[in-house]
Amino acid sequence: MDGVHDQQIEEHFGGLFSFDEYSESEDISLDGLEEELEEHKDYDVLISILTSGEKQRDRATMVEGNLGHVEKALIQDYVEDSDNLVLLHDQIHDCDVILSQIGSLLSGFQVHIGSISSEIRSLQEKSLDISLKLKNRKLVETKLAGFVEEIVAPPGLVNILVNGEFLLAGK
């Protein structure tokens, strides 16, 4: 290939292709590519595709460069914040310990509340038992009071029996 021709291809296609005699591919034969490119060098579609490919390659290179900078910046931020991260980790650990202690206290409180609840039930049962006994005693008292009223001797009769004063009707 002559130098002028190489320069024209370079101008149109932005160095996407390398045409040296040492370039060989095992998969794709490039025989006749140069002639085809020369024939179609004025096709806008081909120029657009090859130019946009170069732009895409430039963008990819730029993105890779930016990613490298961003990665370095993130690593630097991580290094700078490592003390804060260690402190945060320690605080989270302390919170976990405190939460565990609170959980233990609440479990103990729950057991204590359960035993108090059992005592309350027991006292309620005793209260019901005492209330039933009181009701039964009042019922018995009412019935006994009527019976006692019936069997009690009037005071005059008691006086006569105790003092022995009998009025003899026939004297």
QUIGIHU-V568117 format. One record per backbone hydrogen bond with DSSP energy under -0.5 kcal/mol. NH is the residue of the N-H (numbers start at 0). CO is the residue of the C=O. Records with the same first field share a line. If there is no record, write none. Layout:
NH=CO  CO
This chain:
5=1
6=2
7=3
8=4
9=5
10=6
11=7
12=8
13=9
15=12
18=16
22=19
23=21
29=27
32=29
35=31
36=32
37=33
38=34
39=35
40=37
42=39
43=41
46=42
47=43
48=44
49=45
50=46
51=47
52=48
53=49
54=50
55=51
56=52
57=53
58=54
59=55
60=56
61=57
62=58
63=59
64=60
65=61
66=62
67=63
68=64
69=65
70=66
71=67
72=68
73=69
74=70
75=71
76=72
77=73
78=74
79=75
80=76
81=78
84=80
85=81
86=82
87=83
88=84
89=85
90=86
91=87
92=88
93=89
94=90
95=91
96=92
97=93
98=94
99=95
100=96
101=97
102=98
103=99
104=100
105=101
106=102
107=103
108=104
109=105
110=106
111=107
112=108
113=109
114=110
115=111
116=112
117=113
118=114
119=115
120=116
121=117
122=118
123=119
124=120
125=121
126=122
127=123
128=124
129=125
130=126
131=127
132=128
133=129
134=130
135=131
136=132
137=133
138=134
139=135
140=136
141=137
142=138
143=139
144=140
145=141
146=142
147=143
148=144
149=145
150=146
151=147
157=153
158=154
159=155
160=156
161=157
162=158
163=159
165=163
166=164
167=165
168=166
170=167
